[in-house]
Amino acid sequence: MSRTELADAVNAALDRLYPSRDIAPHYVDHRWVGKLERGEHRWPSEERRAALRLALDAAIDTDLDLYSPRRSGDLRTDIDERKQVDRSAPRLDLFPVGDLLQLGAPTSGRQLLPDGDRSSCRTISAPTGQHFPGTAIDIELYPAVDDGRVLATITHAGTEQRWRRSLQRRLILGHVDRPDRVGVFALDSRRAYQHLVEAGRDTRLLIPRAYQLDAITAGVLWAVANLDSSLLLDDARLDTAQAAASPYRDMNRSAASRDIAEELDSVSRLWIGSAFCADHIRRHYHLLSDVPTYWTREQRGEEASTWLLFRHKLRYLRETAERYRSASQPMTRMFCLPSHAVAASSTSERILLLLALALMESLGIHTAVTDDPEYTTLPGLVMDKQRAIMATWIRADEVWHVDVTDRPNAIAAYRDAIGHVQAHSITASDTPGGRLLHLADYLNLDWNWLQSRCADLGQYSLAGLAEPRSRLLSLDGVDQACRFIGSLP
């Protein structure tokens, strides 16, 4: 094809792939194709990559020599670019763990592991995000069979002792490669030794099939690894920062500059701001006379993962849900998820976002969503008809900004915004399942696949795959969200 013909084919593919979205901003022309051919573009948007794969009948991005500059070079050299992928489930994207799924694709008779080496040990990156600093995950890759169970063959004697004492987060992976079943399955190394069977020279490791690496498990791993490493490194400094924050607790209004947490990294600053805002809202609940409405500022899965993983946020959600459980009307949390934020998010990030809202729905908290970008500037707040408690910690210049107001003009402005969103929510439905189904559609996620995978993961818990080390994190929230989605009709 000429450059113009390829551009036309890509645009036609965009229309086929995204019929319900305004895809015009992603259309390309011959000049864009020229830049792609010259290597000026190496990692186009997710939508354009998908359209290129469809137009050129390519299975994976590396078939087209497309790769993220952030991707591990060592991993990339290990990818057999001729492999086909399992199209029965959404693939990973953006996260280097996705390369492992590609490693788990059919090899057309070519062995994945080098001759004479039955394991493959390396380090992968859980990459940076808008707030996540990025961290490393050690992995050990072993050949596995799937006869109804996933059994990986471990050749190294005494491996289980090394796994139990691993300081660095480590995943033990079993790679299954057969014509009718392909995949990579994972266990946290500290749990893996509990699953070893038939001890001997070729010990076998039993890996639950629920722990297949895919867009859900990769997203949870990415979030846990980044949050965990940051909070562990800053553990002592977090105590110091909390002590510095204590004088602000008796104030109705305060804004803490970043100086209060200058030695903390971005994740730890998020934790301090989130914890302070939750306490601020608790301290002022007595000012509210009826069931409040909440405005929440998270727009992407990276930000929303704090609801799933910060221990204090789950406790706060459960307390507020219980406080108004017997009220005559439900409590509602509202989100602004503009289309540009959705388009900039990977599949895994969008799944984290949906899981966060599913957690709230599981507690009886209704969710409402607007895609109107005009509402992105609203502060985080809790309000009834007469008063608003403001608490902003995400996407703010300060570590936190809190206030309490009953000024009529402010209350009227907030009430108008909240009323408009509630009346025009893009996820409006009478049931939690209906609201989450509409959200999945907006986020371009496969709801049926999500339900099936969440049901499996909810039965097992994600602790065997992504167990946190920090006392400040918990998987209870993400496990509850998975169980809830899996239980919906």
C-alpha positions in Angstrom: 0.0 0.0 0.0 1.0 3.6 -0.5 1.2 5.9 2.5 -2.2 7.3 1.7 -3.8 3.9 1.2 -2.4 2.7 4.6 -3.7 5.9 6.3 -7.1 5.2 4.8 -7.0 1.6 6.0 -6.0 2.7 9.5 -8.8 5.2 9.7 -11.3 2.6 8.5 -10.0 0.3 11.2 -10.5 3.0 13.8 -14.1 3.3 12.8 -14.6 -0.5 13.0 -12.9 -0.8 16.4 -14.5 2.2 18.1 -18.0 2.6 16.6 -19.4 4.3 19.8 -16.6 6.8 20.3 -15.6 10.1 18.7 -12.5 8.7 17.1 -11.8 11.6 14.8 -8.8 12.9 16.9 -7.0 9.7 16.2 -7.4 9.7 12.4 -4.1 9.7 10.5 -2.8 10.9 7.1 0.1 10.1 4.8 2.4 12.4 6.6 1.9 10.5 9.9 2.5 7.2 8.1 5.8 8.7 6.8 6.9 9.6 10.3 6.0 6.1 11.4 8.1 4.6 8.7 11.1 6.8 9.5 10.9 5.8 13.2 9.9 9.3 14.4 6.9 7.5 16.0 7.7 4.3 18.0 4.7 4.1 20.3 1.5 5.6 18.9 -1.7 5.9 20.9 -3.4 2.7 22.0 -6.2 3.3 19.5 -3.8 3.8 16.6 -1.8 0.7 17.5 -4.9 -1.4 17.5 -6.0 0.1 14.1 -2.5 -0.6 12.7 -2.6 -4.2 13.9 -6.1 -4.7 12.3 -5.2 -3.0 9.0 -2.0 -5.0 8.6 -3.2 -8.2 10.2 -0.6 -8.2 12.9 -1.0 -10.1 16.1 1.1 -8.0 18.4 2.7 -4.5 18.4 6.2 -5.9 18.0 5.2 -7.5 14.7 5.2 -3.9 13.4 8.4 -3.0 15.3 6.3 -0.8 17.7 7.6 -0.7 21.2 7.4 1.7 24.2 10.7 3.5 25.0 10.0 2.6 28.6 10.0 -1.1 27.9 12.8 -3.2 29.1 15.4 -3.8 26.4 16.3 -7.3 27.8 12.7 -8.4 27.6 12.2 -7.1 24.1 15.1 -9.1 22.8 13.4 -12.2 24.2 10.2 -11.7 22.3 9.6 -13.9 19.3 8.0 -11.4 17.0 6.4 -14.1 14.9 4.2 -15.4 17.7 0.5 -15.2 17.7 -1.4 -14.2 20.8 -4.5 -15.8 22.5 -7.3 -13.6 21.3 -9.8 -15.0 23.7 -9.0 -12.4 26.4 -7.9 -8.8 26.4 -4.1 -8.5 26.2 -1.9 -6.4 28.5 -0.8 -3.0 27.2 1.7 -0.4 28.4 3.0 -2.5 31.3 6.2 -4.5 30.6 4.5 -7.5 32.2 2.6 -7.6 28.9 5.8 -8.9 27.3 5.5 -11.9 29.5 2.1 -12.7 28.1 3.6 -12.4 24.6 6.3 -14.8 25.8 3.5 -17.1 26.6 2.2 -17.2 23.1 2.6 -20.1 20.6 6.1 -20.4 19.4 5.5 -22.2 16.1 7.8 -25.1 17.3 10.5 -22.8 18.7 11.4 -23.3 22.3 10.9 -20.3 24.6 13.8 -21.2 26.9 17.4 -21.5 25.7 18.7 -25.1 25.2 20.0 -26.5 28.4 18.4 -23.9 30.6 15.0 -24.8 32.0 14.5 -21.5 33.8 14.8 -17.9 32.9 15.6 -15.3 35.6 15.4 -11.6 35.0 14.1 -8.3 36.3 11.2 -6.4 34.9 10.1 -2.9 35.5 6.7 -1.9 37.0 6.9 1.5 35.2 6.3 5.0 36.3 3.0 6.7 36.1 1.7 10.2 36.9 2.4 9.5 40.6 4.1 6.1 40.7 7.9 6.4 40.7 8.4 3.0 39.0 10.0 -0.1 40.6 11.5 -3.4 39.8 10.1 -6.9 40.1 12.3 -10.0 40.0 10.9 -12.9 38.0 11.8 -16.5 37.5 10.3 -18.2 34.4 9.8 -22.0 34.2 8.2 -24.3 31.7 4.8 -25.6 32.8 2.1 -27.9 31.7 -1.7 -27.5 31.9 -3.6 -30.8 32.3 -6.4 -29.1 34.2 -3.8 -27.9 36.7 -0.9 -25.6 36.0 2.3 -27.4 37.1 5.7 -25.7 36.5 8.9 -27.7 36.8 11.5 -26.3 39.2 15.0 -27.6 38.7 16.9 -25.8 41.5 17.3 -27.6 44.8 16.6 -25.5 47.9 14.7 -22.9 45.8 11.9 -22.7 48.3 14.3 -21.4 51.0 15.5 -18.7 48.7 11.9 -17.7 47.8 10.9 -17.5 51.5 13.7 -15.1 52.3 13.5 -12.9 49.2 13.7 -9.2 50.2 12.9 -8.0 46.6 9.4 -8.6 45.3 9.7 -11.7 43.1 7.3 -13.6 40.9 7.6 -17.3 40.0 6.1 -17.8 36.6 4.9 -20.9 34.8 4.8 -20.7 31.0 2.3 -23.0 29.3 2.7 -23.4 25.5 0.5 -25.8 23.7 -1.8 -25.5 20.7 -5.1 -25.1 22.7 -3.8 -23.3 25.8 -1.2 -20.6 26.0 -0.4 -18.3 28.9 1.8 -17.2 31.8 0.8 -18.0 35.3 2.3 -16.4 38.4 2.8 -16.8 42.1 4.4 -14.4 44.6 7.6 -16.1 45.7 6.8 -16.0 49.4 3.6 -18.0 48.6 5.2 -20.3 46.0 7.0 -22.5 48.4 3.6 -23.5 49.9 2.5 -24.9 46.5 5.5 -27.1 45.8 4.8 -30.8 45.2 6.9 -33.9 44.7 10.1 -32.6 46.2 13.1 -33.8 44.4 15.4 -32.9 41.6 12.5 -31.7 39.4 10.2 -30.3 41.9 6.8 -29.2 40.6 5.1 -26.0 41.5 1.3 -25.9 41.5 0.0 -22.5 40.3 -3.7 -21.6 40.5 -5.1 -21.0 37.1 -6.8 -17.9 38.4 -3.4 -16.3 38.6 -2.9 -16.1 34.8 -1.2 -12.8 33.8 -3.7 -10.7 32.0 -4.9 -7.1 32.0 -6.5 -7.5 35.5 -3.6 -9.2 37.3 -1.0 -7.0 35.6 -2.8 -3.8 36.7 -3.0 -5.0 40.3 0.7 -6.0 40.3 1.7 -2.7 38.8 -0.2 -0.7 41.5 0.8 -2.9 44.5 4.5 -3.0 43.5 4.7 0.8 43.1 2.7 1.7 46.2 4.4 -1.0 48.3 8.0 -0.1 47.5 7.4 3.6 48.1 5.6 3.3 51.4 8.2 0.8 52.7 11.1 3.1 51.8 9.4 6.1 53.5 8.0 4.2 56.5 9.9 6.1 59.2 9.6 9.4 57.4 5.8 9.0 57.1 5.7 8.9 60.9 7.6 12.2 61.0 5.3 13.8 58.4 2.2 12.7 60.3 3.6 14.3 63.5 4.2 17.5 61.6 0.6 17.3 60.3 -1.0 16.9 63.8 -1.3 20.7 64.6 -3.6 21.1 61.5 -6.1 18.6 62.8 -8.0 21.1 65.0 -8.5 23.6 62.1 -11.6 23.8 60.0 -9.5 25.1 57.1 -5.9 24.3 56.2 -3.6 23.8 53.2 -0.3 22.0 53.7 2.5 22.9 51.3 4.8 20.2 50.0 7.4 21.3 52.6 5.6 19.2 55.2 6.4 16.1 53.1 9.5 17.3 51.2 11.5 14.2 51.9 8.7 11.9 50.8 8.2 10.6 47.3 5.0 11.2 45.4 3.2 8.0 46.6 3.9 8.8 50.2 2.7 12.3 49.8 -0.6 10.9 48.3 -0.9 8.7 51.4 -0.4 11.6 53.8 -2.9 13.8 52.0 -5.5 11.0 51.6 -5.3 10.0 55.3 -5.5 13.7 56.5 -8.6 14.3 54.2 -10.3 11.2 55.5 -9.8 12.3 59.1 -11.0 15.8 58.3 -14.3 14.5 56.9 -14.8 12.2 59.9 -14.2 15.1 62.3 -16.9 17.2 60.6 -19.6 14.6 59.9 -21.6 16.0 62.9 -22.2 19.2 60.8 -24.2 17.3 58.2 -27.9 17.1 58.8 -28.9 14.5 56.1 -27.4 12.0 53.7 -24.5 13.6 51.9 -23.3 13.4 48.3 -19.6 12.9 47.6 -17.5 14.4 44.8 -14.4 12.4 44.1 -11.5 13.6 41.9 -9.8 10.4 40.7 -9.8 10.2 36.9 -7.5 7.3 36.2 -6.8 3.8 37.5 -3.5 4.9 39.0 -5.3 7.3 41.3 -8.3 5.1 41.9 -6.0 2.2 43.0 -5.6 4.0 46.3 -9.3 3.2 47.1 -8.5 -0.5 46.4 -5.2 -0.7 48.3 -4.8 2.0 50.9 -5.9 0.3 54.2 -7.3 3.5 55.7 -9.4 4.3 52.6 -11.2 1.0 52.8 -11.9 1.5 56.5 -13.2 5.0 55.7 -15.5 3.7 53.0 -16.9 1.0 55.2 -17.5 3.5 58.1 -19.3 6.0 55.9 -21.4 3.3 54.2 -22.4 2.0 57.6 -23.2 5.4 58.9 -25.9 6.0 56.4 -27.0 2.4 55.8 -30.5 2.9 57.3 -31.1 6.2 55.6 -34.1 6.6 53.4 -32.0 7.5 50.4 -28.7 6.0 49.2 -25.4 7.7 49.4 -23.8 8.7 46.1 -20.2 9.2 45.0 -19.7 11.1 41.8 -16.7 11.0 39.4 -15.6 13.1 36.4 -13.9 10.8 33.9 -13.3 12.9 30.8 -12.7 11.1 27.6 -9.1 12.4 27.2 -8.2 10.7 30.6 -9.8 7.5 29.5 -8.0 7.6 26.1 -4.7 8.1 27.8 -5.2 5.1 30.1 -4.2 1.5 29.3 -6.7 -1.4 29.6 -5.2 -2.3 33.0 -5.6 1.2 34.3 -9.2 1.4 33.1 -9.9 -1.9 34.9 -8.5 -0.5 38.2 -10.8 2.4 37.8 -13.8 0.1 37.3 -12.8 -2.0 40.3 -12.6 1.0 42.5 -16.2 2.0 41.6 -17.3 -1.7 42.0 -15.9 -1.6 45.6 -18.1 1.4 46.4 -21.1 -0.3 44.8 -20.5 -3.4 46.9 -20.9 -1.3 50.0 -24.2 0.1 48.9 -22.8 3.4 47.7 -24.2 4.4 44.4 -21.8 5.8 41.8 -22.5 8.4 39.1 -20.1 9.5 36.3 -19.8 12.5 34.0 -17.5 12.8 31.1 -17.8 16.6 31.0 -14.3 18.1 31.4 -15.7 21.3 32.9 -16.1 19.5 36.2 -12.5 18.4 36.6 -11.8 21.6 38.6 -14.3 20.8 41.4 -12.6 20.1 44.7 -13.1 16.8 46.5 -16.1 17.4 48.8 -18.9 16.0 50.9 -22.1 18.1 51.1 -25.7 18.1 52.1 -28.3 20.8 51.4 -26.7 23.4 53.7 -23.0 22.7 54.1 -20.0 21.4 52.3 -16.9 19.7 53.7 -14.0 20.1 51.2 -11.1 17.7 51.2 -8.7 17.7 48.2 -5.5 15.7 48.0 -5.4 14.4 44.4 -4.2 16.5 41.5 -3.6 19.5 43.9 -0.7 21.9 44.4 -0.7 21.2 48.1 -0.4 17.9 50.0 -4.0 18.6 51.1 -6.5 21.4 51.1 -9.5 21.2 53.4 -12.3 23.5 54.4 -15.8 23.7 55.7 -18.3 26.2 54.3 -22.0 27.1 54.5 -21.7 30.1 52.2 -24.9 30.2 50.1 -23.2 31.0 46.8 -20.6 28.2 47.2 -23.3 25.7 48.2 -25.5 26.7 45.3 -22.7 26.3 42.8 -21.7 22.8 44.1 -25.4 21.8 44.3 -25.9 22.8 40.6 -22.9 20.8 39.5 -23.8 17.7 41.5 -27.5 17.9 40.4 -26.5 18.1 36.7 -24.1 15.2 37.0 -26.7 13.1 38.8 -29.4 13.9 36.2 -27.0 13.1 33.2 -24.8 10.4 34.5 -23.4 8.3 31.7 -23.7 5.2 34.0 -27.3 5.8 35.1 -29.1 2.7 36.1 -31.4 1.4 38.8 -29.0 -1.4 39.8 -25.3 -1.7 40.7 -24.7 -4.2 37.9 -26.3 -1.8 35.4 -24.2 1.1 36.5 -21.0 -1.0 36.3 -22.0 -2.4 32.9 -22.4 1.2 31.5 -19.1 2.1 33.0 -17.4 -0.9 31.4 -18.9 0.2 28.1 -17.7 3.7 28.4 -14.2 2.4 29.4 -14.2 0.1 26.4 -13.9 -3.0 28.6 -15.3 -6.5 27.9 -17.8 -6.9 30.7 -18.4 -10.7 30.2 -14.7 -11.4 30.4 -14.3 -9.2 33.4 -17.1 -10.9 35.3 -15.6 -14.3 34.6 -12.1 -13.4 35.6 -13.3 -11.4 38.7 -15.3 -14.5 39.8 -12.1 -16.6 39.6 -9.9 -14.1 41.4 -12.5 -13.4 44.0 -12.5 -17.0 45.0 -8.7 -17.2 45.4 -7.9 -13.6 46.6 -5.0 -11.8 45.0 -2.7 -12.3 48.0 -1.0 -15.3 46.3 0.0 -13.1 43.4 0.5 -9.5 44.8 0.8 -9.7 48.5 1.7 -6.2 49.9 4.7 -5.9 52.3 3.7 -2.6 53.8 1.4 -2.4 56.8 -0.4 0.5 55.2 -1.7 -1.6 52.3 -4.3 -4.3 52.0 -5.8 -6.4 49.2 -9.2 -6.6 51.0 -10.6 -3.8 48.8 -9.7 -5.3 45.5 -10.7 -8.8 46.6 -14.1 -7.5 47.6 -14.5 -5.6 44.3 -13.7 -8.8 42.4 -16.1 -10.9 44.4 -18.8 -8.4 43.9 -18.4 -8.2 40.1 -18.3 -11.9 39.9 -21.5 -12.3 41.9 -23.6 -9.9 39.7 -26.2 -11.5 37.5 
